[in-house]
Amino acid sequence: MPNAAEKIAHIEAALRHRFFPLVPERAQRWTVEQHEVDRCSRSLAAYALCGMCGIADATAAGALVDGSDDGGIDALYFDRARQRLIVVQSKYKRPNNADNPQGTGPNQAETLKFINGTKALMERRFDGFNAAVRNRLDEIEEALDTPGVKICLILPFLGEALDVHAKADLDAFVAQCNNLSDCMSAAVVGITQTYDWMVAEQANQAVDVRLTLEKWSSVTAPRKAVYGLVKGQDLAALVTEHGTALFERNIRHYLGSVGVNVAIEETVRRRPEDFFYLNNGITAVTAAITQAPGSADRCVFGLAAFSIVNGAQTAGSITTASLAAAISENAKLHITIIEVPDPADDFAVRVTRARNYQNQVRGVDFAALDPNQERIRQELAAVGIRYHYRPSAESRIRQDDAFTLEEAALALACLAFVVTDGPRRGHRGQNAIDFVVIAKREIGRIWEQEGAIYSNLFPASISGIRICRLVRIYQFIDRILAGSERAETAYDRRMFFRHGRYFIMAFVAHRLPRLIAKAAPGLTAEEEREISQETNHLSEVIFATSRAMQVDRGFLAIFRNLTDAQPLAEKVLLRLAELDAAHNPQPPASAAAPALAQAATDQA
């Protein structure tokens, strides 16, 4: 899971993506940074309304009243369904220490202003408010005239706890208002709550369907299941209505009209009566099976949380065929539906794995069964990034706002670990050289879910924001090195840039740890310049250091074998230390002594 700094970066990226088009700059002579902080603050107020009330972004943005003479109130919304008047004061103070984001909420003076502004609303003293508040007077007065209405004070900010003095004033105000009845509440919306809302919004909703089976039968022990024939046209209608949500537990989505899928489409269109005999059928799991009155020849079943776990290509191909022309009623296929009532039961995963092993699949396909991958997808979806961890037709199209699990795994292998020398191997965690050699020699091993490498690349603690940043850095460096390869005329240098890319990337990460670890999904222009300079510098250092090893082997052999790559890494580390020492010579012994003494004291 993400740390506090990554949650803040996630929130800011999501606010920019969702609300900046709805929250323009004010007509103020502010710096760019002041405008950005102001827009983030107003966007955070709007998003708090989305999280609290489930309203649309545009509706929430329309409820903003922030500005001069706002009484400390940034947004107002009457939630008629729940009889709540939501009053928001948001603060967007970026913490000095993102790992411990305290003091980012409103201070005592700001909280008192908010309290006084709310009092003025309750007492209908509207004259002192700005036009934005007065434009909402009909809504405000409707709320205040509603018996049983509750005034909910909401304080979103980039922290978790309110200042102790501000909290005391707020608690006293709420207690005073609740003297007769429970008519007011106050809630802090910290970064964890905001982050959780944003991620939860991206979860796929369970699909409940009704499906007609013909010539069906069932088993009841040890698990309930039904099986029979389903019409291709009924299956196509389900896919058209629910899309990829129908394959939530599958390892792949529909891959498009490629390979065997073309043959499936042809059979459905031209020989529908043969389809049952030529197709393996599909398998699905469901949380509950309910049966309507029927017969063994035909019966309608209600299927809760229905998901096709094997047969995405068949279902997708039938749907594609249906777009060209109506499918014959004679096109039928076998379906097995297994009831798995408990979401925590891993039997559904076992069914998916077993049924798909009968097909031609890759190791990366089974990574889709890791729930961690769905969490990462949801995190990235909240900031406008599409993460394809299931193979699909869409995932093969390169887009700026999307990347795949394969790209993520490569970026993590090249950039997420420390380069260590021989004596310290095994004592400082995973060594980057191990990963880049494996990526060069056997790339499929880095995304095999059952392997030890996969769990190191995708631990439960990793965040979508960190993965996105590493992918962006990986892509940027890869473009630089690809350009260097194209520009070279000497064969050995072309081969160096072709086969040494992962190795070079590991050293870029080694030399720029703060830039690599920064909690931000993308790169600034200044960061790109720094990465570009370091990449070109390290490329020359590594190339020069590797020349002695080239006597009896080529660069492909060097970079795909640990027995060559690790000694090269240690020589590069030594060379970089020499260059650093030459560039930053040590001060005289007398000047260095106090610093050494202090270091010794600190360690004691």
N, C-alpha and C positions, 0 to 999 in steps of 0.2 A: 504494500500500500504506500501511497506517496507520503512524504514528510511534509511539514508545515510550509516550507519554501516552495515545494512542488505544487501543493494545493493552491497557494496564492498565485503562482504562475498559471495554473490551470484556470482559476477563476477569472483572472485578468484576460486571458486569451478568449475564454468563452464570452465574457462581456463585450469585448471588442467585436467578436464575430457576430454576435446576436443583436446587440443594442446600439453600436455606434451608427449603423444606418438609420436608426430611429431617434438618436439623441445627438443632434448636431452641435457644433461649437457655438458658444454664446458670442454675442457682439461685444467682446471685451478685448482690450489690448494686453493680452497675457502672452507668456512664452508658450512654446509648443508643449512643454512638460506640464504647465499649469492647466492648459486646455485639456490635456489627456487625463490628468488626475480628476478634473472637474467632471468630464464625461464618464469616467469610470465610477465616480461617486454616484452620479445620477443613475447610471446604468445598474449599479448595485441596488439602489433603492427600488428601481423598477423590477429587478429580478426577485427581490424579497417578496414583492406582491405576487409574482408568478409562483414562487415556492409556497407561499402561504395560502393562496386562493386558487391556484391552478388556472389562471387566466392567460390569454394570449399575450405575446411580447408587446404588440402594438397597443393593446388596451392598457397594459402596465405602464408603458412609456407615456401614454396620454394622461396618466394619473399623476405625473410629476408636477410639483409646484415649487421646486427649489429656486431660490433667487433672493434678491433683496426683499426685506419685509416679509419673509416667509415664516416668522415665528419659530425658527429652528426646525420647521417641518419640511421634509423633502418630497413626500408623496402622500396622497390621500385616496382611499378607495373604500366604497361601501359594498361589502360582500353581502348582498341581500339574501343569498341562499342560507348563509349561516348567521345572519343578523349580526354582523361585525363591522364596525367602522375601523379600518386599518390606518394607523397614523405612523409614518416611517420617518426616522432620522438616520441617515447613512453617513458613514465616514470612510474615506479611502486614504488612510494614512499608511503608506508602505513602511513596514517595520525596519528598524536599523539591523536587527538580527532576526531574519526570517525563521530560524529554527526555534526562536522563543519570542513570538510576536505579541509582546505585552505593550500596553500603552497606546494601542492603535485605535481604541474606541473613543467616543466623545469624552472630553474632560468634564469637570464639575460645572464650569461656566456654560459649556455647550448643552449639557443635560438640563440645567436650570432654564435655559432659553427654550428648550424643547417642552419642558413641563409648563412653562408660562404660556407658550403658544397653544398647547393643548387645552389649558384652562380657558384661554380666550375663545377657542372654538366652542367649548362646552357652554360658556356663558354668552355665546353669540355676539361677541364683540369683534365684528368682522372688519371694521373700518381701518384698522391698522395693518391689514394683510395686503399682499400684492394682488395683481389682477389674476394671476394663475389660481390662487386660492378662491378669490371671489367668483371666478367663473364656475366653480364647483359648489356654489352655495346651495343650489337646489338639492344636490346629492347629499351634502353635509346635513342640511336641515331635515331632509327625509330620514336620515339615519338617527338624528337626535330626537325626532318625534316618534320613533319606533319603540314601543314598549318592549323591554327585555333586550334591547340592543346592547352589545358589549363593545367598549372602546379598547382596541388592542394596540399597544405601543410596541413597535418593532424597531430594533436597533441593529442593523447589519454593519459589520466592519471586519477588518483583516486581523482579527485576534479571536480570543475565546472568552475572556473575562473582562467585565466592565471595571473601570476605576472604582476603588472602594468608596470614595466620597460620592462619586456620581451614582453608584448603586444605592447608597444609603438614601440620597435625595429621591431617587426614583421609587424605591420601596416605600418610603414615607408617603409619597404622593398617591401611589396605588392604594395603600392601606386607608388613607383618608377618603378616597373616592368610594372604597368598598365598605364604608362604615355601615351603610344601610343594607346594601345588597351587592352581590358579586357582579359589578358592572364594568370593571376595568382589569386588564392584565398587561404585563410587560414581559417581553422576551428578547433576549440577546440572540442574534443570528450570527454565530461565529463562522470561521472558515470551514470547519468540519461540517456544519449543517449545510452551508451553501454548496460545498463540494458534493456532499451526499445527494442533495437535491438534483444537482446538475447531472450526476452519473445515473441516478435512478431514472431520470427522464428518458435515458437512451436504452433502457432495458426493453427487449422484445416482449410484447404481450402474448400470453398463451392463446393458442388458436383452438376454439371449440367448433366442431363441425358436425354435420349430419351426413351420413354416407349410406347409400343403398347397396347391400350385398346380395348377390344371387348365388344359388347352389352353395349355401354357406353351412358351416358347421362350427363347433366350438370345443374347447377343453376348459376344465375348471380347476384342475389341480396338476402340479403344485401352484400354477398361476393361471389366471383367466386369460383366454385368448379366443378370438374368432378369426375365421379365414373363409374365403370364398372368392367370387368373381366381382369385379367392379368395372363399370363401363368406362372406356377411355374418355368419353365426353364429360362424364361426371368428375373424373380426376382433373381434367383440363380446367373445368369450371372452378374447382378448388384452388388450383395454382393461380389462375387469373385473379381470383378474389383476394387471396392471402399472400401471394408472392413468396419471397424467401423465408418469411416467418413460418411457412409450412415445413421447412427443413432445418429448424432450429437445432435439432439434436443430430443432424447429419454431419459427416466430415467434409462434405462438399456441397456447393450449390450447383445449379445447372451450368455446364461449361459451354453451352452454345452448340451450334450445328457443326460439330467436329467429330471425326472418327466414326465410331459405332453409332453415335446419335443420328447421323444422317440416314443410316440404314433403318433405325427405329422409325424415323419420320416417314420414310418410303413405305415401310410395311404397313403402318397405320393408314396411310392414304390409299395405297394401291391393293393391299391384300389384308383387309381388316379381319377377315375370318381366320387367317393364319396367325394373328398376333398372339393369341393365348399360347399357341404351341411353340412359338419362336422366342418368347420373352421369359426371363426368369421371375418376373413379378416384382412386387415391392413389399417392404416390411415397414410397419409403423408402430409406435408406442403411444399410449394414451394414459391419462391419469384415471379415467373411469369409463367403463362401457355400459351404456344403458340401451335397452332394447324396446322398440315399439312393437305393437302386435303385428305379427306377420306369419309367414310360412317358411319352410325350408327352401322354397324356390326364390323367395324375395322377402327381404326384411330391411327396415331402416334402423340404423344405429346412431345413437348420440355419443360422440367421442370428445371428452374433455381434455384440453391440453394435448392436442393431437400433433404428432410430428413424424414425418417420413424419415426413417433412419437409414434406409437402403432403397435406392431407386430414384434418386433425384434426377439422374440422366434420363430415365424412362419417362418420369412425370414431365420433365421439361421438354423432352422431344415430342411427346403427345400434345402438349400445349402449343408448341411451335407449329405442329401440323394443323392444329385446329384454327390457327390464325389464317392459314391459306384457304381452308375450306372446311365445311362442317364434317365432323368425323362420323363415320357410320356407327350405328348402334351395335354392329357385329364386332367392333373392336373392343375386346375385353381382355383383362389380365387378372392374374391371381394376386391377392393381397392377404397378408397376415397382420393382424392387429393384436398387440400384446399389452395387457393392462399392467401398469407400474404405478400404483397409487402414491407411493412415497417419493417425493422429489429427491430425497437424500439417498435413495436406493440406487446402487451403482449397476443394477441389472440392466437398465436401459443402455448404459455405456457398454456393457459386455455384449449386449445384442448388437449394437452398432458395430463394435470392433469385429465380432465373429462373422456377421453377415457381409461386411465389406472386405474381409480378407479373402473372400471368394472371388473378388474382382481385382483388376490391375490397379493398385493404388501405390502411392509413394509414402515414405515415412512422414513427410510434412503434412499429409492429409490427416493423420491421426492426432496431430497437435490440436486439431479443432475440438477434440474431446476434453481438453484441459480447460476447466472453468476460468482459470486465470486469464486465458486469451479473450474470453467474452468480457471480463472486467476491463481489460485494456481497451477493447473496442468501444465500450461505453464511455470510458474516460475521454478517448480521442474524439468520439462523435460529438461530445459536449462542446468541443472547441472547433468543430467544423472540419475535422480530419477523418477520412474514411480509412479504416484499418481492415484489410482483407486477410483474415486468418483462415478462411475457408476458400479453397480454389473455386473460381467461378468465371463466367465469361467476362464480367465487369472487371475482375481483378487483373486481367491480362492487358487492360488498357492503361497506359501510363498517364497519370494525371498529377498535377501539382499538389492537390489536396488529398492524395491517397498514397498508401504504400502497403506492401504485403508482409506477411510473416517472414518470408524468406529474406526480404530486405532488412527487416528488423533484426533477425538472427545474425546476419552478416555484420551489420553495424555494431551490434553488441559484442560479437566476437573480436572485432578489430579495435574497438574504442573503449570498452567498459572495464578493462583489466590492466594491471600494473606490469610493466616490463621489469623483470628481476634478473639478477646475475646468478651464476651457478651456486655459490655458497648459500644464498638466501632462498633458493627454490624450496618450496614446501613450508616456509616459515612466514611468508607474507601473503598468504592467500593464493588464488589462482594466478598463474603466470600468463601474460598476454601472448607470449611467443607460442605457447602450447596451442592456443586457440587459433592464431592466424595460420599456423602450419596445418592444423586439421582442416580449416576452411579452404586452404589451398589444395590439400591432398585429397580429402574426402568430404566435400562440402555437405553432403547429405546427412552426415553424422551430427551436425550442429542443430538440426531441428527434429531429430528422432525423439519422440516424447519419452520413450522408455530408456533412453540413454542418459548417462551422467552429465553429459555436456549440456543438454537441453535445460536441466534443472538449474545449472549454474547461470545460463543465459537469461532464463525467465523465472527468477525466484518470485515468491508471493509478494515480496516487498517492492518490486519494481513498478514504477508508475508509467502511465501513458505519456506524460509530459517528457520524462527522461528518454524514453524510447524514441519519441518524435524528434527530440533534439539530436540524438546520436544518428538517426537516419539522415537528417538534414546535413549534418557534418560529414557523414560517410559519402553522401551523394555529391557534396561540394568538393571534397578531396578527390573523389573518383574522377570527376570532370577535369580537375587540374592535371592529374596523372595521365588520364587518357589523352589530354591535349599534348602533354609532354611526349608521350609515346609517338603520336602522329607527327610531331615536329622533328623528331630525331632522324638523322640519316644513317648513323652508325648502327649496325646490327646489334652489337652487345648492349648499347644503351636502350634501344627499343625493347629488347628482351628484359632488361632490368625494370623498366617502367611497366611492362606487361605483367611480369610475374612477381614483382616486389611490392605491389600496391598495398596488400594487407599488412605486410611487415612495416612499410613506411607509415601507414595509418596508426599502428600501435605506438610508434615513436612520437607521432604528433600528439596523441593522447597523453603520452608520458611527459612531454615537454609543456603542454598547455592544460594542466589538470583543472585549474579553476574555470577556464573557459568551457572545458568539456562538461564539468559538473554543474554548471550554472542552471538554475531552475527556470528555463524559458524554452518554449517549443521551437523557436526559430532563431536565425542568426541576424545580427545587425551588420551594417556595411563595414563598420570598424572591426568586428569579429571576423568577418570574411577576409579582410585585408591581413589580419594577424595570422589566420590559419594559412592563407596563401603563402605568405612570407616564410612561415615555419616549415610548410610542406616542401617548398623549393630548397630551403637551406638543408633540411634533413635528407632530402633525396640525394644531394651532392655528397654529404658526409657519408651516408650509407653506401653509395656507389663507390666512392673512393676507398672505403674500408673493405669492401667486398672484392676488390680487384685481385687481391692475393689469393683468394679462394677459387678464382675462376680458371686456374691453370689446368685443372683436370675435370672440371664439371661446369655445366651451364647454370644460368640463373633459375631455370625451372627446378632443377635438382636441389639447388641450395635452399630455395624458399619452401619446398614441400617436404623437407626432411629435418626433423628436430636436431639430429646430430650435426647438421651444418648450420641451421638457423640460430640455435641457442649460442654457440660460440661466436657467431657473427654479432648477435645482439650484445654480448658481453664486450666485444671489441668496440662496438659503436658506443656503448655506455662509457667506456674508458676514454674514447676520443672526444666525446661531448664534454666529459669532465675536464679534459685538457684544454679544450676551447673555452670553457667557462672560466677556468683559472687564468688563462691568458687575457681574457676580456675583463675579468674582475680580480686583479691580483690581491693577495692577502695583505692587510695592513701590517706594519712592523709589530714585532712581538710585544713591545711595551704597550701599544695601542690595543692589541688583541687581548691582553691579559685580563682586563676588567670584564670583558664580555665572557671569556672562558670561566672566570670565577663565578659570574652570575649564573651561567648555565649549570655549573656544578651545584650551586646552591639550590637552583630550581629543581634539580633531579633528586637532591638529598631528601 
